[in-house]
Amino acid sequence: MTTTNTDILTNGQTAQEQDAGQAPCSADMGIQRIPDGEWYDIYEDNRDDDRFIFVLAGIYKYMSCFKDAALTQTPAEAVSTLQEVTAGIFRKHNNERPEGQQLDPPAGLTPLQLAHLAMHLRHVIVMSPEGRPGVSRKACKVYAYQSDGPDKGLYTQELFPIFREFEPDCPYRKMIDARSWLRVCAKRGKCCDRKTFVAVNNGIFNCRTKKLMPFSPKYVFLSKCWTYVESENGPVMRDNACWEEPIDVWVKNAMRCRSSVGGN
């Protein structure tokens, strides 16, 4: 089974447009000849290799058959299911191959598998650091939504903790390669352009309704400041130095600062 580079499309891009960054590897190189930590190269470096096609087929089957179930799985369960599906793809095609030409399934998660788990089970996007549209993917950065911690509600470039959810001892190089795949595969995003929405430390403040909304991965913010507080004298915004402003004053100042920004 063979394919050409133009047969493998990921979000409208051919394999030739995908990030380089992995070392070259010959198609006939066996797993036993691969140094520790680099065994997965043979599954992804040669785009015409059957191994890469089988891994890709396993990912697509997993996402099409188990996507809804995967949303309720733990990271370890998601990894196990993906590996079982991928091993089944290899077994099926090995039965059709001549004796002595069987291929071993991956010994662990490949960077491509790791990237797809992060992309489909977490909120990951690519965009330019300035949020400008029309920027080439090579010039874009990969951002992941933070659901807890001090950056809760923001999209940051902290991807390694997400990768380690699926592989706690994930090698550094594999995470770099997985990030490269995300730059190619993940959907494009853009910063929230609703000028009445402002990210504060404890949610998204709607300047039109003057109500605090919960954080949501639907709205992309890269930074936040102030904290909405219900005080005895009415709601206020409090900064990190405990300086407080009444909501009406704060909204007026916030809208003045954002008046040059388009949005709804």
Buried (B, 14 or more C-beta within 10 A) or exposed (E): EEBEEEEBEBEEEBBEBBBEBBEEBEEEBEBEEBEEEBBBBBBBBBBBBBBBBBBBBBBEBBBEEBEEEBEEBEBEEBBEBBBEBBBBBBEEBBEEEEEEEEBBBBEBBBBBBBBBBBBBBBBBBBBBEEBEEEBEBEEBBBBBBBEEEEBBBBBBEEBBEBBEBBBEEBBEBBBBBBBBBBBBBBEBBEBBEBBBBBBBBBBBBBBEEBEBEEBBBEBBBBEBEBBBBEEEEEBBBBEEEEEBBBBEEBBEEBBEEBEEEEEE
